[in-house]
Each structure stands twice: as C-alpha cells, then as structure tokens.
C-alpha cells in the first residue's frame, strides 16, 4: 500500500463527502431561492419529455441497484437463497436496461441544453459540468456492467467495493480492497465521488426537494360561475 492508494481510497472519498455535506448546508442557508431544478419546460418540451422520463426512471433503478450491490452484504443474499447466478442475472439484465435508459435520457438532456438556443442561453457552466460528470459516471458504470461483468469478468464488487464503501461509512476504511480493483471500477468510483463534491453547487440539489407534501395536501375547491364545483389539487 502506497500513500497514493491511501489518498485515492481514504482521503479523497472523505474530502468529497465532507464537501457534499457541508456544501449542502451552506447552499441551503444562503441560496434557498436557487434550490431547484430551474425548470425550462416552457422553453422546450419535446426533448425534455423523453429525456427526463428515461433519465429519471433509469437513474432511480440504477440507484437502488447500487444500494443492493454495495450497501447490502453478500451473505444476506446467500441467507435468503439468492445465489451468484441469480444475482448477476438481475444485475446484468435489469441493471443493463436501467443503464441504457439513463444513458439515452442523459444524452437527450445534454443535446437539448447544448443545441436548443433558448436553453443554451439560460444555462450556466455548472449545468454542463454536472451533466458531463454524471454522464461519465453512468457511462463508465454501464461499461463495467455490460463490457466486463456480462462478458464473464471474475471481479466481484460485492466482496471488494462493497466492504470498502461500508468501511468508509463506519470509519474503518479498507483501502486495500480498492487498490486491486480493475481500472474501470476504480474510475467509476472516483468519478462518483467527484460528482458528490460538485453536487451542492449545481441544480442536482433538487433531488432533496421531492414534493412529498403534495401527497397529503387537502383538495382545493374551484368553482365555475353558475356551474358544478370541481375539486382538484393545487
């Protein structure tokens, strides 16, 4: 183990996670009016419709796939009867489908922002930066799933990256777990942590502003003059 290994797999993750947490606190306290996705639907809606649909649904399944593969220990699956073949079948086919949807949706959103003049004029550098870094994370991860795991690669991230990441969260880092991982998996992890570092300073903060209050909001009554009342949510 070298100092470079410790920097990449211990110091760098903790630095980026610290920026992630402190940056969100700072952004929320000083820029609540900017805490949104800054909708541009009224400027262009067709590409947004398909790009947003594919990207958001794809990234949701990708996220839960990572939770299942990284945060949940391998012995749990063995305990409930999910063997290696069953797990990798789901990871490759369902994960691959989610990855394709995310890649296509992200590409549409990037092209929309770059090629639609009105969107481009209302975009900031951070908008492109977040899309580019997120795109790299997704593409590298998708390549690992389809190009390595599906083609018979023997590296098992559940017994290497999983324990390493859980070790970071419990302040018991295991850098040796990542030092020997294939380059593609290392790049995926490093770019993911770079994304965490820029996250608080981009429109990605809107992820934490899901309108869950809408689900329990009381109906607002609208009345037309001289006609039957209509009930709908605001």
Secondary structure, 3 states (H helix, E strand, C coil): CCHHHHHHHHHHHHHHHHHHHHHHHHHHHHCHHHCCCCCCCCCCCHHHHHHHHHHHHHHHHHHHHHHHHHHCCHHHHHHCCCCHHHHHHHHHHHHHHHHHHHHHHHHHHHHHHHHCHHHHHCCCHHHHHHHHHHHHHHHHHHHHHHHHHCCCCCCCHHHCHHHHHHHHHCCCCCHHHHHCCCHHHHHHHHHHHHHHHHHCCCHHHHHHCCCHHHHHCCCEEECCCCCCCEEECC
